[in-house]
Amino acid sequence: MHPSPSSPEAPAAAREHCRSLREALRRFGDHGLAEAAAWGRRLAGVLPSGGRLLAAGNGGSAAQAQHLTAELVGRYATDRPPYSAIALHAETSSVTAIGNDYGFDEVFARQVAAHGRPGDVLVLLSTSGRSDNLLGAATAARAAGMRVWAMTGPAPNPLAGEADEAVSIDAPNTATVQEAHLVALHVVCESFDEALTDVASAASAAVPAGAPNDPPSVSHLSRRGSR
């Protein structure tokens, strides 16, 4: 479809931005998509059993981390129980107190030490993979017995090296990396919900005919509006 005569042509920079994103997503499909989906399936084995997800990032990556926790505490596509997920940068009093008393490099590590438990998951997002406060958080998480997953820009980088697993977006600029990170986070959420559905279906199939069903959880009794 061609633009109408009155429609302005997109600037070269805008076209290059979209081309760069398409290329980054193509590479993500080849190297990263399967990992992101696997993270969602693993979370389905952690959160419903009482585990917790912690997430952190700086700047735009902080917004991405908070997007992930909102999808888990709220919902992604369909109604389901809420699960424990905390965006560490959003704890403003803790961040400012820790930054003031211990320095900015400790703002996430100290919260991880406070909230993290063995078997919990820490997701760290960074376009550079070189943020000292995220590297400190990874160290604290390992000491707490947590699993560390990193979403970064091009590898190799220090954060990907410190994490148990990493999804690294091969893209030349920060904006494109962040945009691809959002796609990867949505893949995690889709895989998480799909795994929960599979578990529920298997459990229903195992219930003998005529056996009473468990009552619906409170979260399923209310009707939620669309976003």
C-alpha positions as CSV (number, residue, x, y, z in Angstrom):
1,M,0.0,0.0,0.0
2,H,1.5,3.3,-1.0
3,P,0.9,6.6,0.8
4,S,-1.6,9.0,-0.6
5,P,-0.3,12.0,-2.4
6,S,-1.0,14.2,0.6
7,S,0.8,11.8,3.1
8,P,4.4,12.8,4.0
9,E,7.0,10.2,3.4
10,A,8.6,8.9,6.6
11,P,12.0,10.4,7.3
12,A,15.1,8.3,6.6
13,A,15.9,8.0,10.3
14,A,12.4,6.6,11.1
15,R,12.7,4.0,8.3
16,E,16.2,3.0,9.6
17,H,14.8,2.7,13.1
18,C,12.2,0.2,11.9
19,R,14.6,-1.7,9.8
20,S,17.0,-2.0,12.8
21,L,14.1,-3.3,14.9
22,R,13.1,-5.9,12.3
23,E,16.7,-7.1,12.1
24,A,17.0,-7.3,15.9
25,L,13.8,-9.3,16.2
26,R,14.9,-11.7,13.4
27,R,18.1,-12.4,15.3
28,F,16.1,-12.7,18.6
29,G,13.9,-15.3,16.9
30,D,17.1,-17.3,16.0
31,H,18.9,-16.7,19.3
32,G,16.8,-15.8,22.3
33,L,13.2,-16.7,21.6
34,A,13.5,-20.3,22.9
35,E,15.3,-19.1,26.0
36,A,12.7,-16.4,26.8
37,A,9.9,-19.0,26.4
38,A,11.8,-21.4,28.7
39,W,12.0,-18.7,31.4
40,G,8.2,-18.5,31.3
41,R,7.8,-22.2,31.7
42,R,10.3,-22.2,34.6
43,L,8.5,-19.4,36.3
44,A,5.3,-21.5,36.2
45,G,7.1,-23.9,38.5
46,V,8.4,-21.3,40.9
47,L,5.7,-18.6,41.5
48,P,2.6,-20.9,42.0
49,S,4.5,-22.8,44.7
50,G,5.2,-19.6,46.7
51,G,8.4,-18.4,45.0
52,R,9.0,-14.8,44.1
53,L,10.4,-12.9,41.2
54,L,12.5,-9.7,41.7
55,A,13.3,-7.4,38.8
56,A,15.5,-4.4,38.3
57,G,16.9,-2.0,35.7
58,N,17.9,1.6,35.3
59,G,16.1,4.2,33.2
60,G,14.1,2.7,30.4
61,S,15.1,-0.8,31.6
62,A,13.5,0.0,34.9
63,A,10.2,0.7,33.1
64,Q,10.6,-2.7,31.4
65,A,11.2,-4.5,34.7
66,Q,8.1,-2.9,36.2
67,H,6.1,-3.9,33.1
68,L,7.1,-7.5,33.8
69,T,6.1,-7.4,37.5
70,A,2.8,-5.7,36.6
71,E,1.9,-8.6,34.2
72,L,2.6,-11.1,36.9
73,V,0.8,-9.4,39.8
74,G,-2.0,-8.3,37.6
75,R,-2.5,-10.4,34.5
76,Y,-1.1,-10.7,31.0
77,A,-4.0,-11.9,28.8
78,T,-6.5,-13.9,30.7
79,D,-7.6,-13.9,34.3
80,R,-5.6,-16.0,36.8
81,P,-4.3,-15.7,40.4
82,P,-1.8,-13.0,41.2
83,Y,1.8,-14.0,41.7
84,S,4.6,-12.3,43.8
85,A,6.8,-10.1,41.7
86,I,8.6,-6.9,42.9
87,A,10.2,-4.2,40.8
88,L,13.1,-3.1,43.1
89,H,13.6,0.3,41.6
90,A,10.0,1.2,42.3
91,E,10.6,1.0,46.1
92,T,11.5,4.7,46.2
93,S,12.1,5.1,49.9
94,S,14.3,2.0,50.0
95,V,16.2,3.1,46.9
96,T,16.8,6.7,48.2
97,A,17.7,5.5,51.7
98,I,20.1,2.8,50.5
99,G,21.6,5.2,47.9
100,N,22.1,7.9,50.5
101,D,23.6,5.6,53.2
102,Y,25.4,3.0,51.1
103,G,25.8,4.4,47.6
104,F,23.9,3.9,44.3
105,D,25.8,0.7,43.5
106,E,24.0,-1.0,46.5
107,V,20.4,0.1,45.8
108,F,19.4,-3.3,44.3
109,A,21.9,-5.6,46.1
110,R,20.6,-4.7,49.5
111,Q,17.0,-5.3,48.5
112,V,17.8,-8.6,46.9
113,A,19.5,-9.6,50.2
114,A,16.4,-8.6,52.1
115,H,13.7,-10.2,49.8
116,G,15.4,-13.0,48.0
117,R,15.1,-16.6,49.1
118,P,16.6,-19.8,47.7
119,G,14.8,-20.8,44.5
120,D,13.5,-17.3,43.8
121,V,14.3,-15.6,40.5
122,L,16.0,-12.3,39.8
123,V,15.5,-10.7,36.4
124,L,18.0,-7.9,35.5
125,L,17.6,-5.7,32.4
126,S,20.4,-3.6,31.0
127,T,21.0,-2.4,27.5
128,S,24.8,-2.1,28.2
129,G,25.2,-5.0,30.6
130,R,27.7,-2.9,32.5
131,S,25.7,-1.3,35.3
132,D,27.4,-1.7,38.6
133,N,24.2,-1.7,40.7
134,L,22.9,-4.6,38.6
135,L,26.1,-6.6,38.8
136,G,26.0,-6.1,42.6
137,A,22.4,-7.4,42.6
138,A,23.5,-10.5,40.7
139,T,26.2,-11.2,43.3
140,A,23.7,-10.8,46.1
141,A,21.2,-13.1,44.4
142,R,23.7,-15.9,44.0
143,A,24.6,-15.5,47.7
144,A,20.9,-15.9,48.5
145,G,20.5,-19.0,46.4
146,M,18.4,-17.3,43.7
147,R,18.5,-17.9,40.0
148,V,19.7,-14.9,38.0
149,W,18.4,-14.1,34.5
150,A,19.6,-11.2,32.5
151,M,18.2,-9.4,29.5
152,T,21.0,-7.3,27.9
153,G,22.2,-5.7,24.7
154,P,24.9,-7.3,22.6
155,A,27.0,-10.0,24.2
156,P,29.5,-10.5,25.6
157,N,29.0,-8.2,28.5
158,P,29.7,-8.4,32.2
159,L,26.0,-8.9,33.3
160,A,25.4,-11.7,30.8
161,G,28.5,-13.3,32.2
162,E,27.4,-13.0,35.8
163,A,23.9,-14.4,35.1
164,D,22.9,-18.0,35.1
165,E,21.2,-17.4,31.8
166,A,20.9,-14.4,29.5
167,V,18.9,-13.2,26.5
168,S,21.2,-10.7,24.7
169,I,19.7,-8.6,21.9
170,D,22.1,-8.0,19.1
171,A,21.2,-4.4,18.1
172,P,23.3,-1.3,17.5
173,N,21.4,1.2,19.7
174,T,19.7,1.4,23.1
175,A,16.2,2.1,21.8
176,T,16.1,-1.0,19.6
177,V,17.4,-3.2,22.4
178,Q,14.7,-1.9,24.8
179,E,12.0,-2.5,22.2
180,A,13.2,-6.0,21.6
181,H,13.3,-6.5,25.4
182,L,9.6,-5.8,25.6
183,V,8.9,-8.5,23.0
184,A,11.0,-10.9,25.0
185,L,9.2,-10.0,28.2
186,H,5.9,-10.6,26.5
187,V,7.1,-14.0,25.3
188,V,8.0,-14.9,28.9
189,C,4.5,-13.9,30.1
190,E,2.8,-15.8,27.3
191,S,4.9,-18.9,28.0
192,F,4.1,-18.6,31.7
193,D,0.4,-18.4,31.2
194,E,0.5,-21.3,28.7
195,A,2.4,-23.5,31.2
196,L,-0.1,-22.7,33.9
197,T,-3.0,-23.7,31.6
198,D,-1.2,-26.9,30.8
199,V,-0.8,-27.8,34.5
200,A,-4.4,-26.9,35.2
201,S,-5.6,-29.1,32.3
202,A,-3.5,-32.0,33.4
203,A,-4.8,-31.7,37.0
204,S,-8.4,-31.6,35.7
205,A,-7.8,-34.7,33.6
206,A,-6.5,-36.5,36.7
207,V,-9.6,-35.9,38.8
208,P,-11.8,-39.0,38.9
209,A,-15.3,-38.7,37.4
210,G,-17.8,-37.4,39.9
211,A,-15.2,-36.0,42.3
212,P,-16.1,-32.6,43.7
213,N,-14.2,-29.7,42.1
214,D,-12.2,-27.2,44.2
215,P,-14.0,-23.9,44.6
216,P,-12.7,-21.1,42.4
217,S,-10.1,-18.8,43.8
218,V,-11.1,-15.3,44.9
219,S,-9.3,-13.8,41.9
220,H,-11.7,-15.7,39.6
221,L,-14.9,-14.5,41.3
222,S,-14.5,-10.9,40.1
223,R,-14.9,-9.7,36.6
224,R,-12.0,-7.5,35.5
225,G,-12.2,-4.9,32.8
226,S,-9.8,-4.8,29.8
227,R,-6.8,-2.6,29.8
